[in-house]
Amino acid sequence: MKFKLILICLFLLSGFLFSAISEMLSVASVKEIDIGIEKSIEKNTLSEYLTNDFVKLEDDVNALPYTEEFLKINKNFSIFELLAANMAMSHISKDFNLSKEIVFAVIRGESSGNIFAVSYMGAEGLMQLMPSTAESLGVKNSFNVYENIVGGSRYLFMQLQEFKSIELAIAAYHAGPREVIRNKRKIPPQSVEHVKKVMKYYRGYFKAYEKAKI
């Protein structure tokens, strides 16, 4: 008799649980549908905006001073990435004593313009910031074009202030300042080829800009 009562109780309890779970799933599905509709509306609004203004925006971005050079590094930059990159370069020119030539050279040497580049050591983004370095620079997202360029440029500026040499600054940026100091303030062996490559890019940019001024 007790066994039958236990079975009946279990049966009723299972029915109650099934009903409650079904109701929860139903509510969750409705919420997902609502969120999906909201996202769809947002997307359609954005699409409508872009359809109306994209041509003008593209013309405006192409007219910005750094767009051409960024496209030479990576022709696949989107309009919005180019806009962010131009904003970052404008910020750098105001806040740091850095030439655009050295910033372009480091970006090209570090990542070849790949926004989502990740090295085997874990360095991320256009200017290949290590997560710990990015955090110390206040960079929250290394794959954000603006944050990466501004943060990387600030770090490069710090190395220039410390070592008073473009070659040593590039080496310190690449291998870390401790490695340069450990190597008696000379380029560490692991960075020799990298520094040569970046300096080649730097001289090329510098000559091109000087020629354009004539």
Salt bridges, closest charged atoms under 4 A:
ASP60 OD2 - LYS56 NZ 3.14
GLU68 OE2 - LYS72 NZ 3.74
GLU69 OE2 - LYS72 NZ 3.46
ASP95 OD2 - HIS91 NE2 2.91
GLU110 OE2 - HIS194 NE2 3.14
GLU162 OE2 - ARG185 NH2 2.69
GLU179 OE2 - ARG182 NH1 2.42
GLU193 OE2 - LYS196 NZ 3.71
GLU210 OE2 - LYS213 NZ 3.35
